[in-house]
Amino acid sequence: MKQTEIDYWITSMLETYGNVSDLNITVGKPLQVETSGQLVPVSVEPPVPAITPFQAEVFALNLIGGNKRLLDDLVKHGSCDLSYWLGQKARFRVNVFSQKTNLSTVLRKLEMKIPTISQLSLPKLFNTMAGERNGIILVTGATGSGKTTSLAAMLDKINDEKPVHVVTLEDPIEYVHQHKMATFNQRELGNDFDSFASGLRAALRQAPKVILVGEMRDRETMEIGLSAAETGHLVLSTLHTVDAGQTINRILGMFDQEEQAQVRNRLVDTIRWIVCQRLMPKVGGGRVAAFEIMGMNLRVRELIMTGETEDKTFYDVISDAKALGWQTFDQHILELYEDGLITEETAISYCTRKTAVNRGLDSIKSARGESTTGITGLAMDVKKEDKRRSGF
C-alpha cells in the first residue's frame, strides 16, 4: 500500500456519509466510519470486503511515519496516539493499537474551524466560565462526549476577549487556535513535553494566565494543577467521570488517605466549575449533548469537606441551585425531552435517577394531555431503585 492509496481510503471514508466522527480500520472488517453514533461500512474501488492483517499494519505504520517515540509506545504499551493531516481537507486524532497480534487504527475527525459557544448551543454559563480569572474548571465525561470541543469553544471565547498568554498541553493538539486578543502556545505530548506533569510544571515558568491540560491523568498532574490554580492561574482540564460527585471522589482517590483532608481544603479553594457531558441520540438523527453543571457555594464547600451522605448529595445541591443556572443531567434531559430533541426512551436510558425522571416525564406528558406512566409504574420504579441502592 502506498501513501496515496491510504489517503484515498481516508478521503472515501470521509465523503461517503455525512456527519462522520470516526474512521475504523480493523482486521476482518470492511472500512468503517461512525456516523451519528453508528458504525457503517464504506465501499471503495478496488473493493475491500475485509481488511487483511498486512493492510492494517501498513496503514498504521504509514500514519506513524517512522516516529521512534510512537513506535516505542506501541511496543511497550500496546497503543500510541498521534495527529494526522489529510492535506487541507481534514485533521485527525489517531490511536493505533494492537489486538490479537494485529494492528487496528481509529481516526477521530477534528473540526478545522473552532466552534463558538453559541454555535454548539452550550449552556450560557460557559460564557461565565470563560470570564474566570483563576481556579480550576473541569469538563468531564466519557471518551467521545465532546469535552475537548467544549473546552476549545471556551478558549476561543477567552481568545476573543482577553489579552492573555495561554499555554495548552495536549495529546495530540486537536484544535489550532489562531492569535486573536490572546497569545497561544500549543504544546503536544511526545513532541514538546514527555508527560502532562512535566509539561504543567514547565508551564508555570512560561508566564501564562490560562493553562489547558488535556487530561488530569494522575496524582502528580493534579497536584501541580492545584498549585497552579492556587498561584493565580486559570486551569482548564478534563477527567473521565460521569457526574460532579464522582469527579470530586476521583480526585480525592488520587491521594493517600492521610492527605485527603488537606486536598479537600485545596479543592474548596480552587474548584470554580465542574461540567459533565453526555452525548445522546437526537430525534431525527445526529446527537445532542446533555450537561450537568456545578459551581461553588457554601453547600458545595460543605459536601467537599465532609463528604456525601444519604441525605446530602451533590445531586441534591445542584438540583436546588437551578436559579444559579446549575443543573443536573436529569433536569437538562427533561428539558431536552420537553423541547422534542430526545425520545422518552433516550431520556430514561441516559438519566441518573430514573424515578425522578419518570415523574418529570409524566408531568410533561400530563401538561400536553398525553397518557402518563401511572402510579403503578412509578411504584415499580421506586421498588427497583430501592433494591439497586440496597444491593439486592
QUIWO-V636906 format. One record per residue. PSI is psi in degrees with one decimal (none if undefined). Layout:
<<PSI> <PSI>>
This chain:
<<132.4> <164.1> <-36.0> <-36.3> <-37.9> <-45.3> <-32.7> <-43.9> <-49.1> <-44.0> <-44.4> <-41.0> <-36.8> <-37.6> <-12.6> <-37.6> <157.7> <160.1> <42.4> <130.2> <-34.8> <148.0> <134.1> <122.5> <104.2> <134.1> <135.1> <-6.7> <157.6> <175.7> <135.4> <148.7> <154.0> <122.5> <127.3> <36.4> <3.2> <136.9> <129.1> <146.5> <155.9> <134.9> <137.4> <168.5> <127.5> <155.7> <147.7> <81.6> <-31.1> <125.1> <133.1> <159.3> <-38.8> <-45.4> <-42.3> <-40.1> <-44.4> <-41.3> <-50.1> <-46.3> <-29.4> <-37.2> <-38.7> <-36.1> <30.0> <10.1> <115.2> <-41.1> <-43.5> <-40.3> <-39.1> <-43.4> <-42.2> <-41.0> <-44.4> <-41.3> <-7.5> <1.0> <162.2> <152.2> <142.1> <172.6> <154.8> <133.2> <131.6> <78.2> <-132.5> <8.4> <-43.0> <158.1> <151.5> <146.0> <126.2> <137.3> <122.2> <132.0> <156.3> <145.0> <124.6> <44.9> <0.9> <167.1> <137.3> <155.5> <133.2> <126.4> <119.5> <119.5> <132.4> <140.4> <137.2> <-31.4> <134.7> <120.6> <150.8> <168.9> <-42.3> <-38.3> <-32.8> <-4.4> <39.8> <153.5> <147.4> <-25.9> <-16.3> <-32.5> <-38.3> <-42.6> <-41.6> <-19.1> <-3.7> <145.7> <-26.3> <179.6> <-171.3> <132.4> <122.5> <131.7> <121.1> <164.8> <176.3> <163.8> <132.5> <12.3> <-1.5> <15.4> <-48.3> <-38.9> <-41.8> <-42.4> <-35.7> <-40.3> <-38.4> <-43.2> <-35.2> <-36.6> <-43.9> <-42.3> <-33.7> <-25.2> <-16.7> <129.5> <73.2> <163.4> <124.8> <126.2> <127.8> <141.2> <110.9> <158.9> <87.8> <-174.2> <126.0> <-45.2> <130.1> <116.5> <124.6> <153.0> <118.5> <-112.6> <-35.6> <161.1> <122.3> <132.5> <111.1> <123.6> <141.8> <132.9> <133.2> <-42.3> <-38.4> <-20.8> <158.8> <-11.1> <156.6> <-37.3> <-47.8> <-37.5> <-39.5> <-39.1> <-42.4> <-35.5> <-31.5> <-17.9> <5.1> <14.1> <44.0> <157.6> <-29.4> <133.8> <126.6> <124.0> <119.8> <-40.3> <136.4> <86.0> <-23.0> <175.9> <-44.0> <-43.5> <-42.9> <-41.3> <-46.9> <-36.2> <-42.1> <-42.5> <-40.3> <-44.0> <-36.9> <-22.8> <19.4> <6.3> <152.7> <118.8> <122.9> <135.2> <-179.8> <158.4> <155.2> <78.0> <160.0> <-22.0> <178.2> <-43.3> <-44.1> <-30.9> <-47.4> <-45.0> <-35.8> <-43.5> <-46.9> <-36.7> <-14.9> <-17.1> <156.1> <156.5> <-42.0> <-14.0> <-14.8> <-31.7> <-42.7> <-39.8> <-39.3> <-43.2> <-40.1> <-37.9> <-42.3> <-37.5> <-23.4> <-31.4> <126.8> <-48.1> <144.8> <122.0> <127.3> <140.8> <145.7> <131.8> <132.0> <153.9> <137.2> <141.7> <128.4> <0.1> <159.0> <-167.9> <157.6> <145.0> <139.4> <142.9> <139.9> <130.9> <126.6> <128.2> <-147.7> <127.9> <-174.1> <-38.3> <-38.8> <-42.5> <-44.5> <-43.3> <-38.3> <-40.5> <-38.9> <-17.5> <160.8> <150.9> <176.9> <-31.4> <-16.6> <110.2> <160.2> <-35.7> <-46.5> <-42.3> <-43.1> <-43.0> <-37.4> <-6.7> <27.9> <-31.3> <-22.5> <-2.8> <-3.3> <158.2> <145.9> <166.0> <-42.8> <-40.6> <-42.1> <-39.1> <-40.8> <-37.1> <-43.1> <-37.7> <-44.0> <-32.7> <-1.0> <18.1> <-23.5> <160.2> <167.3> <-40.2> <-41.2> <-42.7> <-44.7> <-36.7> <-34.6> <-1.0> <171.2> <-47.4> <105.6> <-37.3> <-46.9> <-41.0> <-39.0> <-41.4> <-43.2> <-41.4> <-43.1> <-37.9> <-42.9> <-45.6> <-36.8> <-41.4> <-26.3> <-7.9> <19.1> <160.9> <148.0> <176.3> <-40.5> <160.0> <-39.0> <-45.7> <-41.6> <-39.5> <-41.1> <-39.8> <-42.3> <-45.4> <-44.0> <-43.3> <-37.3> <-42.0> <-42.0> <-42.2> <-32.4> <-8.9> <11.1> <none>>
